[in-house]
Amino acid sequence: IKKLLVTDPNRRPTARETQRSKWLSEWTNKDRNADDNVLNPNVVKALVNFKEYSDMRKLLCEVLSFTLLPDQIADLRQEFEKLDTDGSGEISLTGLKQVLISNAGSGTLGALTEEEVEDIFN
């Protein structure tokens, strides 16, 4: 924390460096257990279905997302954080493959191939 309070920006760590710090990742994950990394099967089904939607239907889903209630947003945020394996705020293809395939292996999802995951990502 002291490193973040340095007023000289040249001596202070960047946000990315801080985000990757061992202390922050340990503190963030201190209350998590193994079940926290299991992805909700409905999320995967929605991702698989979404890739088949027309552009118009995808746009409509985006518009409707602005009407979500705070509890729904919090639930989606939890699922997003499971997919954001590097904590960057973005879902990478590598991270998506890692989470979807590992969850499929644990029996919570149907078996997904790497090609299917790539289709979902694209």
N, C-alpha and C positions, 0 to 999 in steps of 0.2 A: 504494500500500500504506500509505503514511503516513496518508492520509485515513481509512483503516479502523481505524487504531490510536488514533484520538482517543477519549478516555474519555467526553467529554460527548456524550450521544446526540443532542442538538439540533444539534450541529455536525458529527456524523458522517453520511455518506451512508446512505440506506436500502439494504436488500438489493436492491430493484428498481433503484435508481439505479446501484448498483455493477454489477449484472448487465448493465445497458445501457451501461456505460462502454466507450469505444473501446479502451482498453488491454486490458481483460479479453477482449473479443471477438477482438481481434487475437491475443492470447496463446493463446486457446482454439483458434483456427483455424490456428495456425502450421504444423501438420504435416498439414493436410488437402490433398487434391488433388481434381480434378474428379470422379473416380470415387467419392469418398466421399459424394457427394450423389445418386448413382443408387440408387433404391429397389429392393429385392429384389422381383422380379415375384411371388414366392410370397406376400409380405406383402399385395400388392394383391389377389391371388386370394382370400386368406383373409378380407380385409375385405369383398370382394364377397359371398363365401359367407356370412359371419357375419351380414350384414344379413337374410338369408333364414331364419336359424335361428329356431326357436320359442323362447319365453321360457325354457322348461325347459332346452333345449339350451344357450342362452346362459349360464344359471346354472351348468350342469355345466362349461362351459368355464372359467368364472371359478373354480370350485372346483379344477379340475385345474391351473389356472395356479399354484397354490401348491405344486405338486409339481415345478416346473421345476428343472433343475440350474443351477448358477451360470453355466456356459458358455452355456446357452440364454437365461438372463436377460440376459447381456452382449450377446448377438446381438440380442435384442429391444430392448434399450436403444439400441443403435446405430441400429436402424431407427426407433425412436421419436424420436430426436434429429434425424433427417432430416425428420420430419413436424412437429416443434416448431420452426417457422421463426423465432419470435421469442424462443426461449430461456426462455419463461415456465414450462415444465414442463407445459403443457397444449397440446392440439392444437386450433387454431381452424379454423373452416370455411374462412376465407381461406387459411390455411397449408396445409390439406389440399388445397384446389383447386390452389394454386400448385404443390405438389410432385407431385400425381398427374397433372395435365395436362402439366406440363413433362416429367415422366418418360415420359408416353405419347408426347409429341412426339419424344423422343429415340429412340423405337423399342424401348425395353426393356419396354413394356407395351402391351396393346391400347388402342385409342383409347377414352378415357372422356369423356363429356360432363359439363358442369357439373351437370346434373340428376342424373346417376348418382353424382357425387361427393357431392351434397347428400343423396341417399338413403343412401349409406354413412355419412355423418356423423350423420344423424338416427337 
